[in-house]
């Protein structure tokens, strides 16, 4: 986590909570504050036992154990069986990394997505990782006459069964990919069950890397809805995935590969280039003309 707190500051969270006004609308949630304190301790150490965390956040061992197990269940930490220490998972990066980056990517992507939909008509979107799902950051569903269902920003789709999720996993680093798959393998959600078959997952992701794009199909009443996605990648980091949804009957896959894939790759490349340029000169963010959705 960026700018971690030092140990002396940990007790401040609870102290501030105790002295805040008692109005119901402003009363802090102490359990949440304690959970953040526990994450801070784990961030400052290379893993910690229940007793070590309890000592640092000044709570009983049993309470601390419940906090750590709750964080583990949510996917933010895991208990290492080798030394019985709790350690952070890759999901914690989502609490600090990427907030500004995602805002920038969305701002950069919006005009390119709008241009794609004007040219191709079908709805397009950009998604990025959020926890163990992909989140729609921007979409053109409301401006596409061919969008049967309209998805707005904030909608989440599964990592393993969505085109954007498969594109993200295929091009993410092995460490990040393995960490996410380990978490998904313990999930009870039906959409995550494929994570239990690691060989099948690796085959799917290898095919995505070979092809350079990912697809996913969803049965509809009349025809299958196909989603095609390509990654937006800067060095070894995947910022997200640009995708397009279309009817399998209206647009056969061969035609989609000819018409849609080059345009998706072109848009992803432009988003990547503008993102890199903006990282070098953040002031460009404020010089960009306003875009109307």
C-alpha positions as CSV (number, residue, x, y, z in Angstrom):
1,X,0.0,0.0,0.0
2,X,1.3,3.5,-0.8
3,X,2.7,5.6,2.0
4,X,2.2,3.0,4.8
5,X,1.6,4.3,8.3
6,X,4.2,3.7,11.0
7,X,3.3,1.6,14.0
8,X,2.9,4.5,16.4
9,X,0.1,5.8,14.2
10,X,-2.0,2.6,14.3
11,X,-3.5,3.4,17.7
12,X,-4.5,6.8,16.4
13,X,-7.2,5.3,14.2
14,X,-9.1,4.0,17.3
15,X,-8.3,7.0,19.4
16,X,-9.8,9.3,16.7
17,X,-12.8,7.1,16.4
18,X,-13.4,7.2,20.1
19,X,-13.4,11.0,20.1
20,X,-15.5,11.7,17.1
21,X,-19.0,13.0,17.5
22,X,-21.5,10.3,18.5
23,X,-24.0,11.3,15.8
24,X,-25.2,8.1,14.1
25,X,-24.6,9.5,10.6
26,X,-20.9,10.2,11.4
27,X,-20.0,7.4,13.8
28,X,-17.1,5.4,12.3
29,X,-17.3,1.6,11.9
30,X,-14.6,0.4,14.3
31,X,-14.4,-3.0,12.8
32,X,-13.4,-1.5,9.4
33,X,-10.8,0.7,11.1
34,X,-9.3,-2.3,12.9
35,X,-9.2,-4.2,9.6
36,X,-7.3,-1.3,8.0
37,X,-4.9,-1.3,10.9
38,X,-4.3,-5.0,10.4
39,X,-3.6,-4.5,6.7
40,X,-1.2,-1.7,7.6
41,X,0.8,-4.0,9.9
42,X,1.0,-6.8,7.3
43,X,2.1,-4.2,4.8
44,X,5.0,-3.1,7.0
45,X,6.1,-6.6,7.7
46,X,6.8,-9.6,5.5
47,X,3.9,-11.4,7.0
48,X,3.0,-11.5,10.7
49,X,1.4,-14.0,13.1
50,X,-1.9,-13.4,14.9
51,X,0.0,-12.5,18.1
52,X,2.3,-10.0,16.3
53,X,-0.6,-8.2,14.7
54,X,-2.6,-8.2,17.9
55,X,0.3,-6.6,19.7
56,X,0.7,-3.9,17.1
57,X,-3.0,-3.0,16.9
58,X,-3.6,-3.4,20.6
59,X,-6.4,-5.9,20.4
60,X,-7.1,-9.3,22.0
61,X,-5.7,-12.2,20.1
62,X,-9.1,-13.7,19.4
63,X,-10.5,-10.5,18.0
64,X,-7.4,-10.1,15.8
65,X,-7.8,-13.7,14.6
66,X,-11.3,-12.9,13.5
67,X,-10.2,-9.8,11.6
68,X,-7.5,-11.6,9.8
69,X,-9.7,-14.5,8.9
70,X,-12.3,-12.1,7.6
71,X,-9.7,-10.4,5.4
72,X,-8.6,-13.8,4.2
73,X,-12.1,-14.7,3.3
74,X,-12.4,-11.5,1.3
75,X,-9.2,-12.3,-0.5
76,X,-6.9,-9.6,0.8
77,X,-4.7,-11.8,2.9
78,X,-3.8,-15.5,3.1
79,X,-2.4,-17.7,5.8
80,X,0.9,-19.2,4.8
81,X,0.9,-22.9,6.1
82,X,4.7,-22.9,6.0
83,X,5.2,-20.5,8.9
84,X,1.6,-19.7,10.0
85,X,2.0,-16.1,9.1
86,X,-0.6,-13.9,7.3
87,X,0.5,-12.2,4.2
88,X,-1.0,-9.8,1.7
89,X,-2.4,-10.9,-1.6
90,X,-2.2,-9.0,-4.9
91,X,-5.7,-7.7,-4.3
92,X,-4.4,-5.2,-1.8
93,X,-2.7,-3.3,-4.7
94,X,-6.2,-2.4,-5.8
95,X,-6.5,-0.3,-2.6
96,X,-3.6,2.0,-3.6
97,X,-2.4,1.4,-7.1
98,X,-4.4,2.2,-10.1
99,X,-7.0,4.7,-8.7
100,X,-5.5,7.7,-10.6
101,X,-4.3,5.5,-13.4
102,X,-7.8,4.1,-13.9
103,X,-9.2,7.6,-13.9
104,X,-6.6,8.6,-16.5
105,X,-7.2,5.4,-18.6
106,X,-11.0,6.1,-18.6
107,X,-10.5,9.7,-19.7
108,X,-8.1,8.6,-22.4
109,X,-10.2,5.7,-23.6
110,X,-13.6,7.5,-23.8
111,X,-13.1,9.3,-27.2
112,X,-11.6,6.2,-28.7
113,X,-14.5,4.0,-27.5
114,X,-17.0,6.6,-28.9
115,X,-15.2,6.6,-32.2
116,X,-15.2,2.8,-32.4
117,X,-18.9,2.6,-31.8
118,X,-19.6,5.3,-34.4
119,X,-17.6,3.2,-36.9
120,X,-18.6,-0.3,-35.9
121,X,-22.0,0.4,-34.3
122,X,-21.7,-2.5,-31.8
123,X,-21.1,-1.6,-28.1
124,X,-17.6,-1.4,-26.9
125,X,-16.1,-1.0,-23.4
126,X,-12.9,-0.8,-21.4
127,X,-12.5,-2.9,-18.2
128,X,-9.8,-3.2,-15.6
129,X,-9.2,-5.4,-12.6
130,X,-11.2,-4.8,-9.5
131,X,-10.5,-7.3,-6.7
132,X,-11.1,-10.7,-8.4
133,X,-13.4,-9.4,-11.1
134,X,-13.1,-7.1,-14.1
135,X,-15.0,-3.8,-13.7
136,X,-16.5,-1.9,-16.6
137,X,-14.8,1.5,-16.5
138,X,-16.4,3.0,-19.5
139,X,-18.9,1.7,-22.2
140,X,-20.8,2.9,-25.2
141,X,-23.8,0.8,-24.6
142,X,-26.1,3.8,-24.2
143,X,-25.1,5.1,-27.6
144,X,-25.1,1.9,-29.5
145,X,-28.4,0.9,-31.2
146,X,-27.3,-2.7,-31.2
147,X,-26.8,-3.1,-27.5
148,X,-29.5,-5.6,-26.4
149,X,-28.6,-5.2,-22.7
150,X,-27.0,-1.9,-21.6
151,X,-24.1,-2.1,-19.1
152,X,-23.0,1.0,-17.4
153,X,-19.7,1.8,-15.7
154,X,-19.3,-0.1,-12.4
155,X,-20.7,-3.5,-13.7
156,X,-18.4,-6.4,-12.8
157,X,-17.8,-9.5,-14.9
158,X,-15.9,-12.7,-13.9
159,X,-12.2,-13.1,-14.7
160,X,-12.4,-16.6,-16.1
161,X,-15.5,-16.5,-18.2
162,X,-15.3,-13.0,-19.7
163,X,-13.3,-12.0,-22.7
164,X,-11.8,-9.0,-20.9
165,X,-10.9,-11.2,-17.9
166,X,-9.2,-13.8,-20.0
167,X,-7.3,-11.1,-21.9
168,X,-6.2,-9.6,-18.6
169,X,-5.1,-12.9,-17.1
170,X,-3.3,-14.1,-20.3
171,X,-1.1,-11.0,-20.4
172,X,-0.6,-10.3,-16.7
173,X,2.7,-11.4,-15.0
174,X,2.9,-15.0,-13.9
175,X,3.0,-14.0,-10.2
176,X,-0.1,-11.9,-10.5
177,X,-1.9,-14.5,-12.5
178,X,-1.0,-17.3,-10.1
179,X,-2.1,-15.2,-7.1
180,X,-5.4,-14.4,-8.7
181,X,-6.0,-18.1,-9.7
182,X,-5.2,-19.3,-6.2
183,X,-7.8,-16.9,-4.8
184,X,-10.4,-17.9,-7.4
185,X,-9.8,-21.6,-6.8
186,X,-11.1,-21.1,-3.2
187,X,-14.2,-19.1,-4.4
188,X,-17.7,-20.6,-4.1
189,X,-19.0,-18.6,-7.1
190,X,-20.0,-20.7,-10.0
191,X,-18.2,-18.3,-12.4
192,X,-14.9,-19.0,-10.6
193,X,-15.1,-22.8,-10.6
194,X,-12.9,-23.2,-13.7
195,X,-10.0,-22.0,-11.5
196,X,-10.0,-25.5,-10.0
197,X,-8.9,-27.0,-13.3
198,X,-5.5,-25.2,-13.6
199,X,-4.5,-27.2,-16.8
200,X,-7.7,-26.1,-18.6
201,X,-7.2,-22.5,-17.5
202,X,-3.6,-22.5,-18.7
203,X,-4.6,-23.9,-22.1
204,X,-7.3,-21.2,-22.5
205,X,-4.8,-18.4,-21.6
206,X,-2.1,-19.9,-23.8
207,X,-4.5,-19.8,-26.8
208,X,-5.3,-16.1,-26.0
209,X,-1.6,-15.2,-26.0
210,X,-1.1,-17.1,-29.3
211,X,-4.1,-15.4,-31.0
212,X,-3.6,-12.0,-29.4
213,X,-7.2,-11.7,-28.3
214,X,-9.8,-13.3,-26.1
215,X,-13.4,-14.3,-26.8
216,X,-16.3,-15.4,-24.6
217,X,-19.8,-16.5,-25.7
218,X,-23.1,-16.1,-23.8
219,X,-26.2,-17.9,-25.0
220,X,-29.2,-15.6,-25.8
221,X,-32.7,-16.3,-26.8
222,X,-32.1,-16.0,-30.5
223,X,-28.4,-16.1,-30.9
224,X,-25.1,-16.2,-28.9
225,X,-23.7,-12.9,-27.8
226,X,-19.9,-12.9,-28.5
227,X,-17.4,-10.7,-26.7
228,X,-14.0,-10.1,-28.1
229,X,-11.3,-8.3,-26.1
230,X,-7.6,-7.2,-26.4
231,X,-5.3,-6.1,-23.6
232,X,-4.1,-2.5,-23.0
233,X,-0.5,-3.3,-21.9
234,X,2.4,-1.1,-20.7
235,X,5.5,-3.2,-20.4
236,X,4.5,-6.1,-18.1
237,X,1.5,-4.3,-16.7
238,X,-2.0,-4.8,-18.1
239,X,-4.0,-1.6,-17.6
240,X,-7.2,-3.2,-18.8
241,X,-8.9,-4.6,-21.8
242,X,-10.9,-3.1,-24.7
243,X,-13.8,-5.2,-25.8
244,X,-16.7,-5.3,-28.3
245,X,-20.0,-7.3,-28.0
246,X,-21.8,-8.5,-31.1
247,X,-24.3,-11.1,-32.2
248,X,-22.8,-14.4,-33.4
249,X,-25.5,-14.7,-36.1
250,X,-25.2,-11.2,-37.4
251,X,-21.4,-11.2,-37.4
252,X,-19.7,-14.6,-38.0
253,X,-16.4,-14.9,-36.2
254,X,-14.4,-14.8,-39.5
255,X,-15.9,-11.4,-40.3
256,X,-15.4,-10.2,-36.8
257,X,-11.7,-11.0,-36.9
258,X,-11.4,-9.1,-40.2
259,X,-13.5,-6.1,-39.2
260,X,-13.3,-5.7,-35.4
261,X,-10.0,-7.1,-34.3
262,X,-7.7,-4.6,-36.1
263,X,-9.9,-1.7,-34.8
264,X,-9.7,-3.0,-31.3
265,X,-5.9,-3.4,-31.4
266,X,-5.6,0.1,-32.9
267,X,-7.7,1.6,-30.1
268,X,-5.8,-0.3,-27.5
269,X,-2.5,0.9,-28.9
270,X,-3.6,4.5,-28.9
271,X,-4.9,4.3,-25.4
272,X,-1.5,2.8,-24.3
273,X,0.5,5.5,-26.1
274,X,-1.5,8.4,-24.6
275,X,-1.3,6.8,-21.2
276,X,2.5,6.5,-21.4
277,X,2.7,10.1,-22.6
278,X,0.5,11.3,-19.8
279,X,2.6,9.4,-17.2
280,X,5.6,11.3,-18.5
281,X,3.8,14.7,-18.4
282,X,0.8,14.6,-15.9
283,X,0.0,18.2,-16.9
284,X,-1.4,16.9,-20.1
285,X,-4.3,15.5,-18.2
286,X,-5.5,19.1,-17.6
287,X,-4.8,20.2,-21.2
288,X,-7.0,17.6,-22.8
289,X,-10.2,19.0,-24.3
290,X,-13.4,17.9,-22.5
291,X,-15.1,14.9,-24.1
292,X,-18.9,14.5,-24.3
293,X,-20.2,11.0,-23.8
